[in-house]
Amino acid sequence: MIDLYWFSGMLASTGRLLGEVKLIKKRLQVGILLGLMLGIQGASAEQGRSLRGVAKVTPVKLSRNVPAPHIRSHYAMIFDERTQSPLYYKNADKVTPIASITKLMTAIVTLDAMLPMDEEVAVEADGLNKIKRAKSKLKVGMMLTREELLQLSLMASANRAASALARSYPGGQLAFVKAMNEKAKELGMLNTRFVDPVGLSSENVSTARDLVKLVSKANGYTLIQKYTTSASHSVDGIEGRKMRFGNTNPLVKSSSWDIRLSKTGFISEAGLCLVMEAKINNRPMIIVLLNSWGKWTRIGDANRIKRWVERAVTHGV
């Protein structure tokens, strides 16, 4: 027979226990909710602090009334550095030979090595110029400082100057080319490959998109900016006569352009090439033009791009 008093006590105890369980559950739910709210507030505060340290970027607006430029180069990209986005591209991810655009990477590797720029390096005969039967104003036996070689390599695209820079690198040319490829990988240039420091080989390849990264990196070096935009430079020849070299990009002399970095290139497999960093409409732009045909096509394309940006970008800052 069931004891009613015992049974009543058990029911009361069970009721109290269920009540306590519900209270604990409710408190846990409130605690979790408060924790989530505090976490969200903390994340928002942290985000607010981080955003305050970053300049606000206004997306570029293009006028719909201005048609895209008619670019004749086979591969191209116009890149707005302020918004870090392309305004125009054409076959931008197709791999193609890049000729002497290579020398921008040659300059980067040279400068990163922190070698003495006033050290004299001999110009020597090598097999590079035989690849394309390329001619060179620099004569075998000339002694030039590393800085002069760098300037002539960038400004006049002197092949023997670039070759001397690589040869005087610790470990020689093989180590130099390896450093070029390692730097390309570091910059995220995944479709780029170098086999020589000059650009005479058609196996030196890249894409318009990858070259935007190269130009952006090169633009951070004061000497590369200075030497790629110098109009001319003279050096002492073997017999003491001055030898004058000019810039391979005629646009650096134009008063209508504000060019801060420039490099040209040509071999038959690559066509005529041109990369620049310039201010257009008060905006820093990177222009990449590859595989142009016709002596003035790349220059014409660059001028068409300049006019298009000036008309199409609806705000200047």
C-alpha positions as CSV (number, residue, x, y, z in Angstrom):
1,M,0.0,0.0,0.0
2,I,1.4,3.4,-1.0
3,D,2.2,5.9,1.8
4,L,0.3,9.1,0.7
5,Y,2.4,11.3,2.8
6,W,5.6,9.9,1.2
7,F,4.1,10.2,-2.3
8,S,3.0,13.8,-1.7
9,G,6.5,14.7,-0.5
10,M,8.0,13.1,-3.6
11,L,5.7,15.1,-5.9
12,A,6.7,18.3,-4.1
13,S,10.4,17.6,-4.4
14,T,10.1,16.7,-8.1
15,G,8.2,20.0,-8.7
16,R,10.9,22.0,-7.0
17,L,13.6,20.2,-9.0
18,L,11.8,20.9,-12.3
19,G,11.4,24.5,-11.3
20,E,15.2,24.8,-10.6
21,V,16.1,23.1,-13.9
22,K,13.9,25.6,-15.8
23,L,15.5,28.5,-13.9
24,I,19.0,27.3,-14.6
25,K,18.1,26.8,-18.3
26,K,16.6,30.3,-18.5
27,R,19.7,31.8,-16.9
28,L,22.0,29.9,-19.3
29,Q,20.0,31.2,-22.3
30,V,20.2,34.8,-20.9
31,G,23.9,34.4,-20.3
32,I,24.5,33.1,-23.9
33,L,22.5,35.9,-25.3
34,L,24.4,38.5,-23.4
35,G,27.7,36.9,-24.4
36,L,26.7,37.1,-28.1
37,M,25.6,40.7,-27.8
38,L,28.9,41.7,-26.1
39,G,30.9,39.8,-28.7
40,I,29.0,41.6,-31.5
41,Q,29.6,44.9,-29.8
42,G,33.3,44.2,-29.4
43,A,33.7,43.1,-33.0
44,S,31.9,46.2,-34.2
45,A,34.1,48.4,-32.0
46,E,37.2,46.7,-33.3
47,Q,36.0,47.1,-36.9
48,G,35.3,50.7,-36.3
49,R,38.8,51.3,-34.9
50,S,40.3,49.5,-38.0
51,L,38.2,51.5,-40.5
52,R,39.2,54.8,-38.9
53,G,42.8,54.0,-39.9
54,V,41.9,53.4,-43.6
55,A,41.2,56.1,-46.1
56,K,37.7,55.9,-47.7
57,V,37.9,54.9,-51.3
58,T,35.2,56.2,-53.7
59,P,34.5,53.7,-56.5
60,V,35.4,55.2,-59.9
61,K,32.5,56.2,-62.0
62,L,32.7,56.0,-65.8
63,S,30.5,58.1,-68.1
64,R,28.1,56.0,-70.1
65,N,28.3,58.5,-72.9
66,V,31.9,57.9,-73.6
67,P,32.6,54.6,-75.5
68,A,35.5,52.4,-74.4
69,P,38.8,53.2,-76.2
70,H,39.7,51.3,-79.3
71,I,42.9,49.6,-78.2
72,R,44.9,48.0,-81.0
73,S,47.4,46.3,-78.8
74,H,46.6,42.6,-78.5
75,Y,46.8,42.5,-74.7
76,A,46.1,45.5,-72.4
77,M,45.0,46.7,-69.0
78,I,44.2,50.1,-67.6
79,F,44.4,49.9,-63.8
80,D,43.2,52.5,-61.3
81,E,45.6,52.5,-58.4
82,R,43.3,54.5,-56.2
83,T,40.5,51.9,-56.3
84,Q,42.8,49.0,-57.0
85,S,40.6,47.9,-59.9
86,P,40.9,47.7,-63.7
87,L,39.0,50.3,-65.8
88,Y,39.6,48.3,-69.0
89,Y,41.2,45.1,-70.0
90,K,41.7,43.1,-73.1
91,N,43.1,39.5,-73.1
92,A,44.5,40.4,-69.7
93,D,45.1,36.8,-68.6
94,K,46.7,35.4,-71.8
95,V,50.4,34.5,-71.5
96,T,52.6,36.3,-73.9
97,P,56.3,37.1,-74.4
98,I,57.2,40.5,-72.7
99,A,60.6,41.4,-74.2
100,S,62.4,44.1,-72.4
101,I,59.6,44.8,-69.9
102,T,61.7,42.1,-68.2
103,K,64.2,44.7,-67.2
104,L,61.9,46.1,-64.6
105,M,62.3,42.8,-62.7
106,T,66.1,43.0,-63.4
107,A,66.2,46.4,-61.7
108,I,64.1,45.2,-58.7
109,V,66.4,42.2,-58.1
110,T,69.5,44.4,-58.5
111,L,68.3,47.0,-56.0
112,D,67.1,44.4,-53.5
113,A,70.5,42.9,-53.4
114,M,71.9,46.1,-51.9
115,L,75.1,45.9,-53.9
116,P,77.4,49.0,-54.1
117,M,76.0,51.2,-56.8
118,D,79.3,52.9,-57.4
119,E,81.2,49.7,-58.0
120,E,82.5,49.5,-61.6
121,V,81.5,46.5,-63.7
122,A,83.0,45.5,-67.0
123,V,80.8,45.2,-70.1
124,E,81.6,41.8,-71.5
125,A,80.8,39.8,-74.6
126,D,78.0,37.2,-74.0
127,G,75.7,35.0,-76.0
128,L,72.5,37.0,-75.2
129,N,72.7,39.4,-78.1
130,K,73.3,36.5,-80.5
131,I,69.8,35.2,-79.8
132,K,68.2,38.0,-81.9
133,R,71.4,39.4,-83.4
134,A,70.7,42.5,-81.3
135,K,73.1,45.4,-81.6
136,S,74.4,47.3,-78.6
137,K,76.0,50.8,-78.3
138,L,77.9,49.6,-75.3
139,K,81.3,48.2,-76.3
140,V,83.0,45.2,-74.8
141,G,85.6,46.4,-72.3
142,M,83.8,49.5,-71.1
143,M,83.8,50.0,-67.4
144,L,80.6,51.5,-65.9
145,T,79.3,51.8,-62.4
146,R,76.4,49.5,-61.4
147,E,74.2,52.6,-61.2
148,E,75.0,53.7,-64.8
149,L,74.3,50.1,-65.9
150,L,70.9,50.3,-64.2
151,Q,70.1,53.6,-65.8
152,L,71.0,52.5,-69.3
153,S,69.1,49.2,-68.8
154,L,65.9,51.0,-67.8
155,M,66.1,54.2,-69.9
156,A,67.7,53.0,-73.1
157,S,66.9,49.3,-72.7
158,A,70.6,48.5,-73.2
159,N,70.9,44.7,-73.3
160,R,74.5,44.5,-72.3
161,A,73.9,46.8,-69.3
162,A,71.2,44.4,-68.0
163,S,73.4,41.4,-68.7
164,A,76.3,43.0,-66.8
165,L,74.0,43.6,-63.8
166,A,73.0,39.9,-63.7
167,R,76.6,38.7,-64.2
168,S,77.9,40.8,-61.3
169,Y,75.2,39.4,-59.0
170,P,76.3,37.0,-56.2
171,G,76.2,33.6,-57.9
172,G,76.1,35.0,-61.4
173,Q,73.3,35.0,-63.9
174,L,71.8,31.7,-62.9
175,A,71.3,32.9,-59.4
176,F,70.0,36.2,-60.7
177,V,67.3,34.6,-62.9
178,K,66.3,32.4,-60.0
179,A,65.9,35.5,-57.8
180,M,63.7,37.1,-60.6
181,N,61.4,34.1,-60.6
182,E,61.2,34.0,-56.8
183,K,60.3,37.7,-56.7
184,A,57.6,37.1,-59.3
185,K,56.1,34.4,-57.2
186,E,56.3,36.6,-54.1
187,L,54.3,39.3,-56.0
188,G,51.7,36.8,-57.0
189,M,52.7,36.9,-60.6
190,L,51.6,33.3,-61.2
191,N,51.6,33.4,-65.0
192,T,55.1,34.9,-65.2
193,R,58.4,33.2,-66.0
194,F,61.9,34.5,-66.7
195,V,64.8,32.6,-68.3
196,D,67.1,35.6,-68.9
197,P,67.6,39.1,-67.4
198,V,67.4,41.0,-70.6
199,G,64.1,39.9,-72.4
200,L,65.6,38.7,-75.7
201,S,64.2,35.2,-75.1
202,S,60.6,34.6,-76.1
203,E,60.4,32.3,-73.0
204,N,60.3,35.4,-70.8
205,V,56.5,35.5,-70.5
206,S,53.7,37.1,-68.5
207,T,50.2,38.6,-68.7
208,A,48.9,42.1,-68.7
209,R,47.4,41.4,-65.3
210,D,50.7,40.2,-63.8
211,L,52.6,43.1,-65.2
212,V,50.3,45.5,-63.3
213,K,51.7,43.9,-60.2
214,L,55.3,44.3,-61.5
215,V,54.8,48.0,-62.4
216,S,53.2,48.6,-59.0
217,K,56.1,47.1,-57.2
218,A,58.7,48.8,-59.4
219,N,57.0,52.2,-58.8
220,G,58.1,51.9,-55.2
221,Y,61.8,52.3,-56.1
222,T,62.9,55.9,-56.5
223,L,65.8,55.0,-58.8
224,I,63.5,53.0,-61.1
225,Q,61.1,55.9,-61.3
226,K,64.0,58.3,-62.0
227,Y,65.8,56.3,-64.6
228,T,62.8,55.0,-66.6
229,T,61.6,58.6,-67.1
230,S,65.0,60.3,-67.8
231,A,65.0,61.7,-71.3
232,S,68.7,61.0,-71.9
233,H,72.0,60.2,-70.3
234,S,75.7,60.2,-71.4
235,V,78.6,58.0,-70.4
236,D,82.3,57.9,-71.1
237,G,83.3,55.6,-73.9
238,I,86.5,53.6,-74.2
239,E,88.4,56.4,-75.9
240,G,87.0,59.1,-73.5
241,R,84.3,60.2,-76.0
242,K,80.8,60.8,-74.6
243,M,78.2,58.4,-75.6
244,R,74.6,59.7,-75.4
245,F,71.6,57.4,-74.8
246,G,68.0,58.4,-75.1
247,N,64.8,57.1,-73.6
248,T,63.0,54.5,-75.7
249,N,59.6,56.0,-74.8
250,P,59.0,59.4,-76.5
251,L,56.1,60.2,-74.2
252,V,58.4,60.9,-71.3
253,K,59.3,64.1,-73.0
254,S,55.7,65.2,-73.6
255,S,54.5,68.1,-71.4
256,S,50.9,66.7,-71.6
257,W,51.9,63.5,-69.7
258,D,52.7,63.1,-66.0
259,I,54.7,59.8,-66.3
260,R,56.3,58.4,-63.1
261,L,57.5,55.1,-64.5
262,S,57.9,53.7,-68.0
263,K,59.4,50.7,-69.8
264,T,59.3,49.6,-73.4
265,G,60.1,46.3,-75.1
266,F,60.3,44.6,-78.4
267,I,61.2,41.3,-80.0
268,S,59.3,39.8,-82.9
269,E,57.4,37.3,-80.8
270,A,56.3,39.9,-78.3
271,G,55.6,42.8,-80.7
272,L,56.0,46.3,-79.4
273,C,55.3,46.6,-75.7
274,L,54.8,49.5,-73.3
275,V,54.0,49.8,-69.6
276,M,53.6,53.0,-67.6
277,E,52.5,54.4,-64.3
278,A,51.1,57.9,-64.9
279,K,48.7,60.4,-63.4
280,I,45.7,61.0,-65.6
281,N,42.8,63.2,-64.4
282,N,44.7,63.5,-61.1
283,R,44.4,59.7,-60.6
284,P,47.4,57.3,-60.6
285,M,47.0,54.8,-63.4
286,I,49.0,51.8,-64.6
287,I,48.8,51.1,-68.3
288,V,50.0,47.8,-69.9
289,L,50.1,47.4,-73.7
290,L,51.5,44.3,-75.2
291,N,52.0,42.9,-78.7
292,S,51.4,46.2,-80.6
293,W,52.2,46.2,-84.3
294,G,53.2,49.3,-86.2
295,K,55.9,51.8,-85.0
296,W,53.5,54.1,-83.3
297,T,50.6,51.8,-82.3
298,R,51.6,51.5,-78.6
299,I,52.0,55.3,-78.4
300,G,48.7,55.9,-80.2
301,D,47.0,53.4,-77.8
302,A,48.5,55.2,-74.8
303,N,47.2,58.6,-76.0
304,R,43.8,57.1,-76.7
305,I,43.7,55.8,-73.2
306,K,44.7,59.2,-71.7
307,R,41.9,60.9,-73.7
308,W,39.4,58.3,-72.7
309,V,40.2,58.5,-69.0
310,E,40.0,62.3,-69.1
311,R,36.6,62.1,-70.6
312,A,35.1,59.0,-69.1
313,V,36.1,59.3,-65.4
314,T,33.4,61.6,-64.1
315,H,35.2,62.7,-60.9
316,G,38.8,63.8,-60.6
317,V,39.7,62.9,-57.0
